[in-house]
């Protein structure tokens, strides 16, 4: 059974339709990236899931339970706008949020201690939040989100304010939570992190769901006929084009650390890679031959701006 089911959500703010019949599900054990430009409707969607807003129509169920305060206890939600009490002690704050979600105080203390150690905050529990750095305040917010051991974890821009070391620490923690059975939804503009961590994405823009599915399937669907080629010795491009298998071929700068001569090729429709490889190998040794799949950033731009990523291979090398 899917842990999160969203059906035909509609939400207006005056004359603006923030959500326009949005429907998708998140399977148990997924790490799903929620993507979209600013103003796409992501925050509205997350607030409705967490019963902080009421939709005009449609429904949300969490683990089979209609969205409600009761169902929200199954969720750990960290909004983009942080909500800590500056003058409250760190440990009191974490326990307070955990108890609001129905957590047992004794168990909350054990879990809090484990997370404080993971985030290198041991010994900081008696300090007031305002005495911590912004990075450490972010860690406290994450611990308060996770301390009641939710089945569904929703993190909105969790990497904001983190340096690379703490970003790596958070990525490792998310992976461990998922291994233990938690379902994770990440809303972020950090495309490399989403691409690295998530198995699926849901992309919305102007309140509409544009795509939801496995990242590998979406990349395969949006791949072009472009190929990246590296050979030990230079090729004769006119001779290669004379084989009649290519639309175009041009030399591109070699990737750092990769020896040889690199090219971007665009093959004709229905040309088999084996035939093209045979034509290339006549001229010399092939070191690299691969289809160019779009990055998640490419796909995001293509869906939200209409900007094609075709032909960008030479710009990224």
Protein Blocks (a to p, Z undefined) as FASTA:
>chain_A
ZZbdcehiacdehjbcfbghiacdddehiacddeddehilmmmmmmmmnopaccfbdcdd
eehiacdfklmmmpccddfbdcbdfkbcfklmmmmmmmmnopafklmmmmmmmmmmmnop
ghilmpcfklpcfklmmmmmmmmmmmnopabdcdehklgopafklmmmmmmmmmmmmmno
pacddddfblklmmmmpmbdcddeehiafbgcdfklmmmmmpcfbdcdddfbdcdfklmm
mnopafbdcdddddehiacjdddddddehiafklmmmmmmmnoccfbdcdddddfklmmm
mmmnopafehklmmmZZ
